[in-house]
Amino acid sequence: MKIFVPCSLFPVPCSLLPTPYSLFPIPFSLFPSLLYTLVANKFSNCFMNIGILYTGGTIGSVQGPDGLYPLDTVGFQKAFDENILPIIQSQYPDCTIGYIDIGFGPNNSTLDSTNLQPQDWCTIAIAILEAYDSYESFIVLHGTDTMAWTASILSFLMTGLDKDGHYNALLSKPLVVTGSQLPLFVEKADSSYTVRFNTDALQNVCGAVTSCCEGVPEVCLYFDSTLMRGNRTVKTNASENRRVGSG
């Protein structure tokens, strides 16, 4: 599965557009005038409580004197509630956001994705399963270095298999993994945070929300205006916006 969606803060599901538009991204500058009228009624009916699991990575980092550093869980959640939630609810008034707390050790609330270990995938999966009944869908915010690996392994960890390798517990809710090349927030002089507009971080978060509202019950990866099946993704580039691809 590889779905191209328009390049905008809130991409339009392909099912709502004629075939030519589903194949070619729509420039962000055209979005307000062209697409709001097209899909306003569709989006306003997204009744969904989304659970966000923040693992760290560039998407949750801010610039410090010695370079980028990741916000801790409390700081990220506060910045998200103050800056991103109003943007989401301006497009999806009935959408609510909650947070799934996760720890990668006694002193670490986040993890550099380059240091990800197999047990960390289990930690992520267990955290989602423990909160499974509380949310209608899930978004995992992740560093890009091992994001494709996480999406792939979660597609297996979140689907039960019996001793013969047959499905016995199919995932029934959307789970979208995403990250970014640029941070979502910038720190202000008063130590509060504001959103960085026109970055891939904001577009990927909003794209992941839209993907959740579409209700596809499987593990997917959303990146660079593209929704991909989690276990068909691979990192293809370390510097360009299109860092991951789908085979």
C-alpha positions in Angstrom: 0.0 0.0 0.0 1.4 3.4 -1.0 -1.0 6.3 -1.1 0.0 9.7 -2.4 -1.8 12.5 -0.7 -1.8 16.3 -1.4 1.0 18.3 0.1 -0.8 20.4 2.7 -1.2 20.6 6.4 -4.3 18.3 6.3 -4.1 16.1 3.2 -7.3 15.2 1.5 -8.0 11.4 1.4 -7.6 10.0 -2.1 -11.1 8.7 -2.0 -12.4 12.3 -2.1 -10.5 13.3 -5.2 -10.6 12.4 -8.9 -7.9 10.1 -10.0 -5.5 12.7 -11.4 -5.5 14.6 -8.2 -4.8 11.5 -6.1 -1.5 11.0 -8.0 -0.1 14.5 -8.0 0.5 16.5 -4.8 -1.4 19.8 -4.6 0.8 22.8 -3.8 0.4 24.0 -0.2 -0.4 27.6 -1.5 -3.5 26.3 -3.2 -4.9 24.5 -0.2 -6.9 27.2 1.6 -8.8 28.3 -1.5 -9.2 25.0 -3.3 -9.6 22.3 -0.7 -11.3 23.7 2.4 -14.6 24.0 0.5 -14.2 20.5 -1.0 -13.9 18.5 2.2 -15.0 20.7 5.1 -18.1 18.7 5.9 -16.2 15.4 5.6 -13.4 16.4 8.1 -15.8 18.0 10.6 -17.2 14.6 11.3 -14.0 12.9 12.6 -15.0 11.7 16.0 -11.8 10.2 17.2 -9.7 10.1 20.4 -6.0 9.7 19.2 -3.3 8.5 21.5 0.1 10.0 20.9 3.2 8.1 21.9 6.3 10.4 21.8 9.6 8.5 21.7 11.9 11.5 20.9 13.7 12.3 17.7 14.2 15.5 15.7 10.4 16.1 15.6 10.4 16.7 19.4 13.7 18.5 19.6 14.5 22.2 20.0 17.7 24.2 19.3 20.0 24.7 22.3 23.4 26.2 22.7 25.1 22.9 21.9 22.7 21.9 19.1 19.4 20.1 19.1 18.1 18.3 22.2 14.9 16.4 22.7 12.1 17.8 24.9 11.2 15.6 27.8 7.7 14.0 27.8 6.1 16.7 30.0 7.6 19.6 28.0 6.6 18.1 24.7 3.0 17.4 25.7 2.7 21.0 27.0 4.0 22.4 23.8 1.8 20.1 21.7 -1.3 21.1 23.7 -0.6 24.8 23.4 0.5 24.9 19.8 -0.6 21.9 17.7 -3.9 20.8 19.3 -5.6 24.1 18.3 -4.5 23.6 14.7 -5.8 20.0 14.7 -9.2 21.0 16.2 -9.6 23.9 13.8 -9.8 21.2 11.1 -11.3 18.4 13.2 -13.4 19.9 15.9 -14.5 16.6 17.4 -11.0 15.1 17.5 -9.3 14.8 20.9 -5.7 14.0 21.8 -4.3 12.0 24.7 -0.8 10.9 25.5 0.7 7.5 26.2 3.6 7.8 28.6 6.6 5.6 27.9 10.0 5.3 29.4 13.1 3.7 28.0 14.8 3.2 31.4 14.7 4.8 34.8 16.1 8.2 33.6 15.0 8.3 30.0 11.6 9.4 28.8 12.9 9.7 25.2 15.3 7.8 23.1 17.7 8.7 20.3 16.4 6.4 17.5 20.0 5.5 16.5 20.3 3.8 19.8 17.1 1.8 19.5 17.3 -1.8 20.7 14.8 -4.7 20.0 13.5 -4.5 23.6 12.5 -0.9 22.9 10.1 -2.1 20.2 8.5 -4.3 22.8 8.2 -1.4 25.2 6.4 0.7 22.5 4.0 -2.2 21.6 3.2 -2.9 25.3 2.5 0.7 26.0 0.0 0.8 23.1 -1.6 -2.4 24.1 -2.1 -1.2 27.7 -3.8 1.9 26.4 -5.6 0.1 23.5 -9.2 0.5 24.9 -8.7 4.2 25.7 -8.2 5.4 22.1 -9.6 4.9 18.6 -6.2 5.3 16.9 -2.5 5.9 17.7 0.4 8.0 16.4 4.0 7.2 17.3 6.3 10.2 16.9 9.8 8.8 16.2 13.3 9.7 15.0 13.8 9.0 11.3 17.0 6.9 11.6 15.1 3.7 12.6 11.5 4.9 12.0 11.0 2.4 9.1 12.3 -0.5 11.3 9.8 0.4 14.0 6.9 0.7 11.7 7.8 -2.7 10.3 8.2 -4.6 13.5 5.1 -3.0 15.1 3.1 -4.4 12.2 4.0 -7.8 13.4 4.0 -7.2 17.2 0.5 -5.6 17.0 -0.9 -8.6 15.1 -1.3 -11.9 16.9 0.0 -15.0 15.3 -0.5 -18.6 16.4 2.1 -21.3 16.4 1.6 -22.0 12.7 2.0 -18.3 11.7 -1.7 -17.7 11.1 -3.5 -14.5 12.2 -5.5 -14.8 15.4 -5.8 -11.2 16.6 -5.8 -8.6 13.7 -5.1 -5.0 14.6 -8.5 -3.2 14.6 -7.4 0.4 14.9 -5.1 2.8 12.9 -1.5 3.1 14.1 0.6 5.6 12.3 4.3 6.1 12.7 5.8 9.5 11.7 8.8 11.7 12.2 10.5 14.7 10.6 13.8 16.2 9.4 13.1 19.5 11.2 11.8 20.2 14.7 8.2 20.8 15.4 8.9 23.6 17.9 11.2 26.5 18.5 12.0 27.8 21.9 11.2 31.5 22.6 13.0 33.9 24.9 10.6 33.3 27.8 11.4 29.5 27.6 8.0 28.7 26.1 7.6 27.1 22.7 6.0 28.0 19.4 5.3 25.9 16.4 7.6 26.0 13.3 5.3 26.5 10.4 6.2 25.4 6.8 8.3 22.4 8.1 7.9 18.8 7.3 7.3 18.2 11.1 4.0 20.0 11.1 2.9 18.6 7.8 3.7 15.0 8.9 1.9 15.4 12.2 -1.2 16.7 10.5 -0.9 14.1 7.8 -0.8 11.4 10.4 -3.9 12.8 12.1 -5.7 12.7 8.7 -4.6 9.1 8.2 -6.0 8.1 11.6 -9.3 9.7 10.7 -9.5 7.6 7.6 -9.7 4.6 9.9 -7.3 2.2 8.1 -6.8 -0.6 10.8 -3.1 -1.4 10.3 0.3 -0.1 11.1 1.3 2.6 8.5 4.1 5.1 8.1 3.3 8.6 7.1 6.1 10.8 5.6 6.5 13.4 2.9 2.8 13.5 1.9 2.7 9.7 1.5 1.0 7.0 3.6 2.8 3.7 3.4 2.2 0.2 4.8 4.5 -0.2 7.8 6.2 -3.4 6.8 6.9 -2.2 3.3 9.0 0.8 4.1 12.7 1.4 4.0 14.9 4.5 4.6 16.2 5.6 1.3 17.9 9.0 2.0 19.5 10.6 5.0 19.1 14.3 4.0 16.2 14.8 1.6 12.5 15.2 2.6 11.7 11.9 1.0 13.7 9.8 3.4 11.6 6.7 3.2 10.1 4.7 0.4 7.8 1.8 0.0 8.3 -1.4 -2.0 
